[in-house]
Amino acid sequence: MIAMAATCVTTSCDKIDNKAVPPYTVRIDLGGFAMWNTYGVAGMGDFRIFNREKGIPSNFPYNVNTYTGFGGVLLMMGLEMPQAYDLACPVEVNQNIVLSIDPDNLDAVCPKCGSRYNPLTGAGGPISGVAINNKLGMRQYHVTPLNGGYFISN
């Protein structure tokens, strides 16, 4: 009985909450070779940011069916396939406080609380700061192959 309780406590303590950022709609169509070659990511660690409200990237053909989540979308090439996350910091939960990518190690870093996340190989999990203490991770989105490119959605 005691061993069972310890297992439950350990399991729940290790669980990362990646739902702190509100579930806003995400729909970015990068299907087809031309779209993917222009706006996608290629090598491991390559990344791109999408934010319809801020017009990032500036030449992306946003339309009425394109949605970029709560704080924008980070698209990053992982070890085997692209990964996508919301850019809002899970600690701050504010559309205007978004993570940036540290070019030295590809961590996602909050400019306000200083928390760091691993979008490359750690499924957006926390690696330091308030986020690790509170067990808060980045909200992850689905990246689905589509006609030689990918479709990002939630």
NORSULFEN-V922065 format. One record per residue. N is the residue number from 1. PHI is phi in radians with two decimals (NA if undefined). PSI is psi in degrees with one decimal (* if undefined). D_CENTER is the distance of its C-alpha to the mean C-alpha in Angstrom with 1 decimal. Layout:
N_PHI_PSI_D_CENTER, N_PHI_PSI_D_CENTER
//
This chain:
1_NA_-45.2_39.1, 2_-1.14_-42.7_37.9, 3_-1.06_-39.4_36.0, 4_-1.13_-42.0_34.2, 5_-1.12_-40.8_33.3, 6_-1.12_-39.4_31.9, 7_-1.12_-44.1_29.8, 8_-1.09_-43.2_28.3, 9_-1.12_-44.7_27.7, 10_-1.08_-44.5_26.0, 11_-1.09_-46.5_23.8, 12_-1.22_-31.9_22.7, 13_-1.20_-30.7_22.3, 14_-1.48_-8.1_19.9, 15_-1.31_129.8_17.6, 16_-1.67_131.6_14.2, 17_-1.53_107.2_13.3, 18_-1.84_23.5_9.8, 19_-2.04_15.4_11.4, 20_-1.18_-34.9_12.4, 21_-1.36_131.7_10.5, 22_-1.00_148.7_12.8, 23_-1.43_74.4_12.4, 24_-1.38_155.8_12.9, 25_-1.14_138.1_13.6, 26_-2.22_128.3_11.3, 27_-2.73_100.6_13.6, 28_-2.22_116.0_13.5, 29_-1.68_105.2_16.4, 30_-1.98_28.7_16.5, 31_-1.23_144.3_19.2, 32_1.67_148.3_22.2, 33_-1.08_-41.1_22.8, 34_-1.11_-47.9_23.5, 35_-1.10_-44.8_20.2, 36_-1.16_-41.7_18.2, 37_-1.15_-28.0_20.5, 38_-1.52_-42.5_20.1, 39_-2.06_-3.3_16.4, 40_-1.46_-169.0_14.7, 41_-2.15_147.3_14.0, 42_-1.91_-78.0_16.8, 43_-1.48_160.1_17.2, 44_-0.92_129.2_15.1, 45_1.59_-13.5_13.0, 46_-1.12_138.7_13.5, 47_-2.49_160.2_10.7, 48_-2.54_147.3_10.9, 49_-1.97_136.8_9.8, 50_-2.12_125.3_10.9, 51_-2.57_103.6_12.5, 52_-1.05_-45.5_15.6, 53_-1.07_-34.6_17.3, 54_-1.66_-2.1_17.4, 55_1.18_38.2_18.2, 56_-1.96_126.4_15.6, 57_-1.20_153.2_16.4, 58_-1.11_-27.7_20.0, 59_-1.80_10.7_21.5, 60_-1.26_137.2_19.0, 61_-1.39_69.6_21.2, 62_-1.11_143.5_19.5, 63_-2.43_-176.2_21.6, 64_-1.15_-16.8_22.2, 65_-1.71_7.1_20.1, 66_-1.76_128.1_16.8, 67_-2.32_139.7_14.3, 68_-2.15_37.8_11.1, 69_1.23_-159.0_10.0, 70_-1.40_-51.2_10.9, 71_-2.06_13.5_9.9, 72_1.81_169.8_8.9, 73_-2.11_132.4_6.3, 74_-1.72_122.3_5.1, 75_-1.90_122.1_6.9, 76_-2.35_136.4_8.2, 77_-1.34_120.1_11.3, 78_-1.54_-159.4_11.5, 79_-1.14_-41.0_15.0, 80_-2.09_-30.2_16.0, 81_-2.67_166.5_13.6, 82_-1.14_149.1_10.6, 83_-2.11_148.0_7.1, 84_-2.34_141.2_4.5, 85_-2.49_157.6_1.5, 86_-1.34_141.3_4.2, 87_-1.47_-10.8_5.9, 88_-1.18_139.5_8.6, 89_-1.20_126.7_9.8, 90_-1.14_-20.3_10.4, 91_-1.40_-46.3_13.9, 92_-1.40_-32.6_14.9, 93_0.78_60.7_13.5, 94_-2.45_127.9_14.8, 95_-1.05_-23.1_13.7, 96_-1.66_-3.4_15.5, 97_-1.95_94.8_14.0, 98_-1.97_152.7_10.8, 99_-1.29_149.3_9.4, 100_-2.10_162.4_11.0, 101_-1.72_125.4_11.1, 102_-1.33_115.6_14.3, 103_-1.16_-19.9_16.2, 104_-1.30_-34.4_18.3, 105_-2.39_1.9_15.9, 106_1.13_21.8_12.4, 107_-1.26_149.6_11.3, 108_-1.61_128.0_8.9, 109_-2.18_134.2_11.8, 110_-1.49_129.5_12.8, 111_-1.27_-16.0_16.0, 112_-1.72_-58.1_17.6, 113_-1.59_-13.8_17.4, 114_1.41_2.7_16.7, 115_-1.09_148.8_14.3, 116_-2.16_144.0_12.4, 117_-2.28_158.6_9.5, 118_-1.94_92.1_9.4, 119_-1.43_-16.2_6.5, 120_-1.33_-55.8_9.6, 121_-2.20_-4.9_11.7, 122_-1.89_21.5_10.8, 123_0.96_29.5_8.2, 124_1.33_16.0_6.3, 125_-1.27_155.8_9.8, 126_-1.26_145.5_11.8, 127_-2.17_-15.3_14.4, 128_-2.90_169.3_16.5, 129_1.46_-165.3_17.6, 130_-1.02_-34.9_17.8, 131_-1.05_-38.1_14.5, 132_-1.25_-36.9_16.2, 133_-1.16_-37.3_19.4, 134_-1.61_-0.9_17.9, 135_0.98_48.7_15.7, 136_-1.90_127.2_12.5, 137_-2.03_168.9_9.1, 138_-1.21_143.7_5.5, 139_-1.27_123.4_5.7, 140_-1.72_145.5_4.9, 141_-2.00_163.4_6.8, 142_-1.42_138.3_9.9, 143_-2.14_111.2_10.9, 144_-2.01_129.6_14.7, 145_-1.02_140.4_17.4, 146_-2.69_109.6_19.6, 147_0.86_46.4_22.8, 148_1.49_2.8_21.9, 149_-2.41_-147.9_18.4, 150_-2.51_157.5_15.3, 151_-2.12_128.5_14.4, 152_-1.85_129.0_10.9, 153_-2.68_173.1_11.4, 154_-1.99_*_11.0
//
